[in-house]
Amino acid sequence: MRILSLHLLAAIDQAENDREPTAAELDAIDIEMPLISAEVELLDAQITTLDRTPSELEERRIRRARNRVLTARRDLANRTVGATLPGGAA
């Protein structure tokens, strides 16, 4: 078995890092974007309360953001299951 040189491995790694995302990868990102956005919103709401006790308004904001994350996860899971079932609507 041959051992690849470090230069060859570096060239392979560089080629992988320089490529553009494929259409399938972009489609997957589009499908997951509602979940990604909901998680960012939740994180933002949580960060604002790191150094203090959250006010009632901030608690509601966090609760609503959590609900959006759960909804987005459910929708993504349902979409994934529907796409994998035979005859399922995608």
ZAROMAR-91036 format. One record per residue: residue in three letters; residue number from 1; x, y, z of N, C-alpha, C in turn. Coordinates in Angstrom, 1 decimal. Atoms other than C-alpha are relative to their C-alpha. Layout:
N
+-----+-----+--------+--------+--------+--------+--------+--------+--------+--------+--------+
| res |   n |   n.c1 |   n.c2 |   n.c3 |  ca.c1 |  ca.c2 |  ca.c3 |   c.c1 |   c.c2 |   c.c3 |
+-----+-----+--------+--------+--------+--------+--------+--------+--------+--------+--------+
| ALA | NUM |      X |      Y |      Z |      X |      Y |      Z |      X |      Y |      Z |
...
+-----+-----+--------+--------+--------+--------+--------+--------+--------+--------+--------+
This chain:
90
+-----+-----+--------+--------+--------+--------+--------+--------+--------+--------+--------+
| res |   n |   n.c1 |   n.c2 |   n.c3 |  ca.c1 |  ca.c2 |  ca.c3 |   c.c1 |   c.c2 |   c.c3 |
+-----+-----+--------+--------+--------+--------+--------+--------+--------+--------+--------+
| MET |   1 |    0.8 |   -1.2 |    0.0 |    0.0 |    0.0 |    0.0 |    0.9 |    1.2 |    0.0 |
| ARG |   2 |   -0.7 |   -1.2 |    0.1 |    1.3 |    3.4 |   -0.9 |   -0.4 |    1.0 |    1.0 |
| ILE |   3 |    0.2 |   -1.1 |   -0.9 |    1.6 |    6.3 |    1.5 |    0.0 |    1.3 |   -0.8 |
| LEU |   4 |    0.0 |   -1.3 |    0.7 |    0.5 |    9.6 |    0.0 |    0.9 |    1.0 |    0.7 |
| SER |   5 |   -0.9 |   -1.0 |   -0.5 |    2.9 |   12.4 |    0.4 |   -0.8 |    1.1 |    0.6 |
| LEU |   6 |    0.7 |   -1.2 |   -0.7 |    1.9 |   15.4 |    2.6 |   -0.4 |    1.0 |   -1.0 |
| HIS |   7 |    0.3 |   -1.0 |    1.1 |    2.1 |   17.6 |   -0.5 |   -1.3 |   -0.4 |   -0.8 |
| LEU |   8 |    1.1 |    0.5 |    0.7 |   -0.4 |   15.4 |   -2.3 |   -1.3 |    0.1 |    0.8 |
| LEU |   9 |    1.1 |   -0.1 |   -0.9 |   -2.7 |   15.3 |    0.7 |   -0.5 |    1.4 |    0.1 |
| ALA |  10 |    0.3 |   -1.5 |   -0.1 |   -2.5 |   19.1 |    1.1 |   -0.7 |    0.4 |   -1.3 |
| ALA |  11 |    0.6 |   -0.4 |    1.2 |   -3.4 |   19.5 |   -2.6 |   -1.4 |   -0.6 |   -0.1 |
| ILE |  12 |    1.3 |    0.5 |    0.1 |   -6.4 |   17.2 |   -2.3 |   -0.9 |    0.7 |    1.0 |
| ASP |  13 |    0.8 |   -0.8 |   -0.9 |   -7.6 |   19.0 |    0.8 |   -0.3 |    1.4 |   -0.5 |
| GLN |  14 |    0.2 |   -1.4 |    0.5 |   -7.2 |   22.4 |   -0.9 |   -1.0 |   -0.1 |   -1.1 |
| ALA |  15 |    1.0 |    0.2 |    1.0 |   -9.2 |   21.1 |   -3.9 |   -1.4 |   -0.1 |    0.5 |
| GLU |  16 |    1.3 |    0.2 |   -0.7 |  -12.0 |   20.0 |   -1.6 |   -0.5 |    1.3 |    0.5 |
| ASN |  17 |    0.5 |   -1.3 |   -0.6 |  -12.1 |   23.4 |    0.1 |   -0.3 |    1.1 |   -1.0 |
| ASP |  18 |    0.2 |   -1.0 |    1.0 |  -12.1 |   25.4 |   -3.1 |   -1.2 |   -0.2 |   -0.8 |
| ARG |  19 |    1.1 |    0.2 |    0.9 |  -15.1 |   23.8 |   -4.7 |   -1.2 |    0.7 |    0.5 |
| GLU |  20 |    1.3 |   -0.7 |   -0.3 |  -18.5 |   25.4 |   -4.8 |   -1.0 |   -1.1 |    0.5 |
| PRO |  21 |    1.0 |    1.0 |   -0.4 |  -21.5 |   23.7 |   -3.2 |   -0.8 |   -0.5 |   -1.2 |
| THR |  22 |    0.8 |    0.6 |    1.1 |  -23.4 |   21.3 |   -5.4 |   -1.4 |    0.5 |    0.1 |
| ALA |  23 |    1.4 |   -0.4 |    0.0 |  -27.0 |   21.9 |   -6.3 |   -0.7 |   -0.8 |    1.1 |
| ALA |  24 |    0.6 |    0.8 |   -1.0 |  -28.0 |   19.0 |   -4.0 |    0.3 |    0.6 |    1.4 |
| GLU |  25 |   -0.4 |   -0.6 |   -1.3 |  -26.1 |   20.7 |   -1.1 |   -0.8 |    1.3 |    0.3 |
| LEU |  26 |    0.8 |   -1.2 |   -0.1 |  -27.8 |   24.0 |   -1.8 |   -1.4 |   -0.3 |    0.3 |
| ASP |  27 |    1.4 |    0.4 |   -0.2 |  -31.2 |   22.3 |   -1.9 |   -0.2 |   -0.4 |    1.4 |
| ALA |  28 |    0.1 |    0.4 |   -1.3 |  -30.5 |   20.7 |    1.4 |    0.0 |    1.1 |    1.0 |
| ILE |  29 |    0.0 |   -1.2 |   -0.9 |  -29.6 |   24.0 |    3.0 |   -1.3 |    0.8 |   -0.1 |
| ASP |  30 |    1.3 |   -0.7 |    0.1 |  -32.8 |   25.6 |    1.6 |   -1.1 |   -0.7 |    0.8 |
| ILE |  31 |    1.0 |    0.7 |   -0.8 |  -34.8 |   22.8 |    3.1 |    0.1 |    0.2 |    1.5 |
| GLU |  32 |   -0.3 |   -0.1 |   -1.4 |  -33.2 |   23.2 |    6.5 |    0.0 |    1.5 |    0.5 |
| MET |  33 |   -0.1 |   -1.4 |   -0.3 |  -33.2 |   27.0 |    6.4 |   -1.0 |    0.5 |    1.1 |
| PRO |  34 |    0.9 |   -0.4 |   -1.1 |  -36.4 |   27.5 |    8.5 |    0.5 |   -0.5 |    1.4 |
| LEU |  35 |   -0.5 |    0.4 |   -1.3 |  -34.9 |   25.4 |   11.3 |    1.3 |    0.7 |    0.4 |
| ILE |  36 |   -1.2 |   -0.7 |   -0.3 |  -31.5 |   27.1 |   11.1 |   -0.4 |    1.4 |    0.5 |
| SER |  37 |    0.4 |   -1.3 |   -0.4 |  -33.2 |   30.5 |   11.3 |   -0.7 |    0.0 |    1.4 |
| ALA |  38 |    0.7 |    0.1 |   -1.3 |  -35.4 |   29.4 |   14.2 |    1.0 |   -0.2 |    1.1 |
| GLU |  39 |   -1.0 |    0.3 |   -1.0 |  -32.3 |   28.1 |   16.1 |    0.8 |    1.3 |    0.3 |
| VAL |  40 |   -0.8 |   -1.3 |   -0.2 |  -30.4 |   31.4 |   15.5 |   -0.9 |    1.0 |    0.8 |
| GLU |  41 |    0.9 |   -0.8 |   -0.8 |  -33.4 |   33.3 |   16.8 |   -0.1 |   -0.3 |    1.5 |
| LEU |  42 |    0.0 |    0.5 |   -1.3 |  -33.5 |   31.2 |   19.9 |    1.3 |    0.3 |    0.7 |
| LEU |  43 |   -1.3 |   -0.3 |   -0.6 |  -29.8 |   31.6 |   20.5 |    0.1 |    1.5 |    0.3 |
| ASP |  44 |   -0.1 |   -1.4 |   -0.2 |  -30.1 |   35.3 |   20.1 |   -0.8 |    0.4 |    1.2 |
| ALA |  45 |    0.8 |   -0.3 |   -1.2 |  -32.9 |   35.4 |   22.7 |    0.6 |   -0.4 |    1.3 |
| GLN |  46 |   -0.7 |    0.5 |   -1.2 |  -30.9 |   33.3 |   25.1 |    1.2 |    0.9 |    0.3 |
| ILE |  47 |   -1.3 |   -0.8 |   -0.3 |  -27.7 |   35.4 |   24.7 |   -0.4 |    1.3 |    0.7 |
| THR |  48 |    0.4 |   -1.3 |   -0.6 |  -29.6 |   38.6 |   25.6 |   -0.2 |   -0.1 |    1.5 |
| THR |  49 |    0.3 |    0.2 |   -1.5 |  -30.3 |   37.1 |   29.1 |    1.1 |   -0.7 |    0.7 |
| LEU |  50 |   -1.1 |    0.7 |   -0.7 |  -26.9 |   35.6 |   29.9 |    0.4 |    0.6 |    1.3 |
| ASP |  51 |   -0.5 |   -0.7 |   -1.2 |  -25.9 |   38.2 |   32.4 |   -1.0 |    0.6 |    0.9 |
| ARG |  52 |    1.0 |   -0.5 |   -0.8 |  -29.2 |   38.9 |   34.0 |   -1.2 |   -0.9 |    0.1 |
| THR |  53 |    1.2 |    0.7 |   -0.1 |  -32.5 |   37.5 |   35.1 |   -0.9 |    0.5 |   -1.1 |
| PRO |  54 |    0.8 |   -0.5 |    1.1 |  -34.8 |   37.6 |   32.0 |   -1.3 |    0.6 |    0.6 |
| SER |  55 |    1.3 |   -0.6 |   -0.3 |  -37.8 |   39.9 |   32.2 |   -1.1 |   -0.8 |   -0.6 |
| GLU |  56 |    1.2 |    0.7 |    0.5 |  -41.3 |   38.7 |   31.5 |    0.0 |    0.0 |   -1.6 |
| LEU |  57 |    0.0 |   -0.2 |    1.4 |  -41.0 |   40.0 |   27.9 |    1.1 |   -0.9 |   -0.6 |
| GLU |  58 |   -1.1 |    0.8 |    0.5 |  -37.6 |   38.2 |   27.4 |   -0.4 |   -1.5 |    0.1 |
| GLU |  59 |    0.4 |    1.4 |   -0.2 |  -39.1 |   34.9 |   28.8 |   -1.0 |   -0.4 |   -1.1 |
| ARG |  60 |    0.9 |    0.3 |    1.1 |  -41.9 |   35.1 |   26.3 |    0.7 |   -0.1 |   -1.3 |
| ARG |  61 |   -0.8 |    0.1 |    1.2 |  -39.4 |   35.8 |   23.5 |    0.7 |   -1.3 |   -0.1 |
| ILE |  62 |   -0.7 |    1.3 |    0.0 |  -37.4 |   32.7 |   24.5 |   -1.0 |   -1.1 |   -0.2 |
| ARG |  63 |    1.1 |    1.0 |    0.2 |  -40.6 |   30.6 |   24.8 |   -0.5 |   -0.1 |   -1.4 |
| ARG |  64 |    0.5 |    0.0 |    1.4 |  -41.8 |   31.7 |   21.4 |    1.1 |   -0.6 |   -1.0 |
| ALA |  65 |   -1.1 |    0.5 |    0.8 |  -38.4 |   31.0 |   19.9 |    0.2 |   -1.5 |    0.1 |
| ARG |  66 |   -0.1 |    1.5 |   -0.2 |  -38.3 |   27.5 |   21.4 |   -1.1 |   -0.7 |   -0.8 |
| ASN |  67 |    1.2 |    0.5 |    0.8 |  -41.8 |   26.9 |   19.9 |    0.3 |    0.0 |   -1.5 |
| ARG |  68 |   -0.3 |   -0.1 |    1.4 |  -40.6 |   28.0 |   16.5 |    1.1 |   -1.1 |   -0.4 |
| VAL |  69 |   -1.0 |    1.1 |    0.3 |  -37.6 |   25.6 |   16.7 |   -0.7 |   -1.3 |    0.0 |
| LEU |  70 |    0.7 |    1.3 |    0.0 |  -39.9 |   22.7 |   17.7 |   -0.8 |   -0.1 |   -1.3 |
| THR |  71 |    0.9 |    0.0 |    1.1 |  -42.3 |   23.6 |   14.9 |    0.9 |   -0.3 |   -1.3 |
| ALA |  72 |   -0.9 |    0.2 |    1.2 |  -39.4 |   23.8 |   12.3 |    0.6 |   -1.4 |    0.0 |
| ARG |  73 |   -0.5 |    1.4 |    0.0 |  -38.0 |   20.5 |   13.5 |   -1.0 |   -1.0 |   -0.4 |
| ARG |  74 |    1.1 |    0.9 |    0.4 |  -41.4 |   18.8 |   13.2 |   -0.2 |    0.1 |   -1.5 |
| ASP |  75 |    0.2 |   -0.1 |    1.4 |  -41.9 |   20.2 |    9.8 |    1.1 |   -0.6 |   -0.9 |
| LEU |  76 |   -1.1 |    0.6 |    0.8 |  -38.5 |   19.1 |    8.6 |    0.0 |   -1.5 |    0.1 |
| ALA |  77 |    0.2 |    1.5 |   -0.2 |  -39.0 |   15.6 |   10.1 |   -1.1 |   -0.5 |   -0.9 |
| ASN |  78 |    1.2 |    0.5 |    0.8 |  -42.4 |   15.3 |    8.4 |    0.4 |    0.1 |   -1.5 |
| ARG |  79 |   -0.3 |   -0.1 |    1.4 |  -41.0 |   16.5 |    5.1 |    1.0 |   -1.1 |   -0.4 |
| THR |  80 |   -0.9 |    1.1 |    0.2 |  -38.1 |   14.0 |    5.4 |   -0.6 |   -1.3 |   -0.1 |
| VAL |  81 |    0.7 |    1.3 |    0.0 |  -40.4 |   11.1 |    6.2 |   -0.8 |   -0.1 |   -1.2 |
| GLY |  82 |    0.9 |    0.0 |    1.1 |  -42.8 |   12.1 |    3.5 |    0.8 |   -0.3 |   -1.3 |
| ALA |  83 |   -0.8 |    0.1 |    1.2 |  -40.0 |   12.2 |    0.9 |    0.6 |   -1.4 |   -0.1 |
| THR |  84 |   -0.6 |    1.3 |    0.0 |  -38.6 |    8.8 |    1.9 |   -1.0 |   -1.2 |   -0.1 |
| LEU |  85 |    1.0 |    1.0 |    0.1 |  -41.9 |    6.9 |    2.0 |   -0.4 |   -0.3 |   -1.5 |
| PRO |  86 |    0.4 |    0.3 |    1.4 |  -42.9 |    5.1 |   -1.3 |   -1.3 |    0.7 |   -0.2 |
| GLY |  87 |    1.2 |   -0.7 |    0.4 |  -45.5 |    7.3 |   -3.0 |   -0.3 |    1.2 |    0.9 |
| GLY |  88 |    0.2 |   -1.2 |   -0.9 |  -45.1 |   10.0 |   -0.3 |    0.2 |    1.3 |   -0.7 |
| ALA |  89 |   -0.2 |   -1.3 |    0.6 |  -45.5 |   13.6 |   -1.2 |    1.2 |    0.7 |    0.6 |
| ALA |  90 |   -1.2 |   -0.7 |   -0.5 |  -42.3 |   15.6 |   -0.9 |   -0.3 |    1.4 |    0.2 |
+-----+-----+--------+--------+--------+--------+--------+--------+--------+--------+--------+
